[in-house]
Amino acid sequence: MIFTLLLFNQNNTVYLHVVTNGFPPESL
């Protein structure tokens, strides 16, 4: 999935953002 790829690409910050909003961070 997209957020999974972002997880491996970025750090746990992405995971936290996904958990909070449910979508990839707007920073990317």
DSSP file (Angstrom, degrees, kcal/mol; ACC not computed):
  #  RESIDUE AA STRUCTURE BP1 BP2  ACC     N-H-->O    O-->H-N    N-H-->O    O-->H-N    TCO  KAPPA ALPHA  PHI   PSI    X-CA   Y-CA   Z-CA
    1    1 A M     >        0   0    0      0, 0.0     4,-1.9     0, 0.0     5,-0.2   0.000 360.0 360.0 360.0 164.5    0.0    0.0    0.0
    2    2 A I  H  >  +     0   0    0      1,-0.2     4,-2.2     2,-0.2     3,-0.3   0.950 360.0  47.9 -61.6 -52.0    1.0    3.6   -0.4
    3    3 A F  H  > S+     0   0    0      1,-0.2     4,-1.9     2,-0.2    -1,-0.2   0.809 108.6  57.2 -62.4 -27.5    1.4    4.4    3.3
    4    4 A T  H  > S+     0   0    0      2,-0.2     4,-1.9     1,-0.2    -1,-0.2   0.921 106.8  47.8 -66.7 -43.1    3.5    1.3    3.6
    5    5 A L  H  X S+     0   0    0     -4,-1.9     4,-2.1    -3,-0.3    -2,-0.2   0.896 111.4  50.7 -63.2 -40.0    5.9    2.5    1.0
    6    6 A L  H  X S+     0   0    0     -4,-2.2     4,-3.6     1,-0.2    -1,-0.2   0.862 105.7  57.8 -65.1 -34.6    6.1    5.8    2.7
    7    7 A L  H  < S+     0   0    0     -4,-1.9    -2,-0.2     1,-0.2    -1,-0.2   0.935 111.3  40.2 -60.2 -46.6    6.8    4.0    5.9
    8    8 A F  H  < S+     0   0    0     -4,-1.9    -1,-0.2     1,-0.2    -2,-0.2   0.813 118.2  49.6 -72.8 -29.2    9.9    2.3    4.5
    9    9 A N  H  < S+     0   0    0     -4,-2.1    -2,-0.2    -5,-0.2    -1,-0.2   0.919 122.5  22.1 -74.8 -45.0   10.9    5.5    2.7
   10   10 A Q  S  < S-     0   0    0     -4,-3.6     2,-0.1     1,-0.2    -3,-0.0   0.067  92.6 -89.6-101.6-147.7   10.6    7.8    5.7
   11   11 A N    >>  -     0   0    0     -2,-0.0     3,-1.3     0, 0.0     4,-0.9  -0.371  54.6 -70.9-115.5-164.8   10.7    7.2    9.4
   12   12 A N  H 3> S+     0   0    0      1,-0.3     4,-2.7     2,-0.2     5,-0.2   0.686 120.1  78.2 -64.6 -16.5    8.2    6.5   12.1
   13   13 A T  H 3> S+     0   0    0      1,-0.2     4,-2.1     2,-0.2    -1,-0.3   0.887  92.4  50.5 -59.2 -38.9    6.9   10.0   11.7
   14   14 A V  H <> S+     0   0    0     -3,-1.3     4,-2.6     2,-0.2    -1,-0.2   0.919 109.2  50.8 -64.4 -43.6    5.0    8.9    8.6
   15   15 A Y  H  X S+     0   0    0     -4,-0.9     4,-2.5     1,-0.2    -2,-0.2   0.920 110.1  49.6 -60.5 -44.5    3.5    6.0   10.5
   16   16 A L  H  X S+     0   0    0     -4,-2.7     4,-1.9     1,-0.2    -1,-0.2   0.893 111.3  49.5 -61.6 -40.3    2.3    8.3   13.3
   17   17 A H  H  X>S+     0   0    0     -4,-2.1     4,-3.3     2,-0.2     5,-0.8   0.896 110.5  50.0 -66.3 -40.7    0.8   10.7   10.7
   18   18 A V  H  X5S+     0   0    0     -4,-2.6     4,-1.1     1,-0.2    -2,-0.2   0.897 111.0  49.4 -64.2 -40.1   -1.0    7.8    9.0
   19   19 A V  H  <5S+     0   0    0     -4,-2.5    -1,-0.2    -5,-0.2    -2,-0.2   0.862 117.0  42.3 -66.3 -35.1   -2.3    6.6   12.3
   20   20 A T  H  <5S+     0   0    0     -4,-1.9    -2,-0.2    -5,-0.2    -3,-0.2   0.936 135.1  14.0 -78.2 -48.7   -3.5   10.1   13.2
   21   21 A N  H  <5S-     0   0    0     -4,-3.3    -3,-0.2     2,-0.3    -2,-0.2   0.777  91.4-128.5-100.2 -32.1   -5.0   11.2    9.8
   22   22 A G  S  <<S+     0   0    0     -4,-1.1    -4,-0.2    -5,-0.8    -3,-0.1   0.459  80.2  78.4  95.5   1.5   -5.2    7.9    8.0
   23   23 A F  S    S-     0   0    0     -6,-0.5    -1,-0.3   -21,-0.0    -2,-0.3  -0.940  92.1 -79.3-138.9 161.6   -3.3    9.3    4.9
   24   24 A P        -     0   0    0      0, 0.0   -21,-0.1     0, 0.0    -9,-0.0  -0.216  61.7 -89.5 -57.7 149.9    0.3   10.0    3.9
   25   25 A P    >   -     0   0    0      0, 0.0     3,-0.9     0, 0.0   -11,-0.0  -0.229  24.1-130.0 -61.8 148.2    1.7   13.3    5.3
   26   26 A E  T 3  S+     0   0    0      1,-0.2     0, 0.0     2,-0.2     0, 0.0   0.676 100.1  78.7 -73.9 -15.6    1.3   16.4    3.2
   27   27 A S  T 3         0   0    0      1,-0.3    -1,-0.2     0, 0.0     0, 0.0   0.854 360.0 360.0 -60.7 -34.3    5.0   17.1    3.6
   28   28 A L    <         0   0    0     -3,-0.9    -1,-0.3     0, 0.0    -2,-0.2   0.484 360.0 360.0 -81.7 360.0    5.6   14.5    0.9
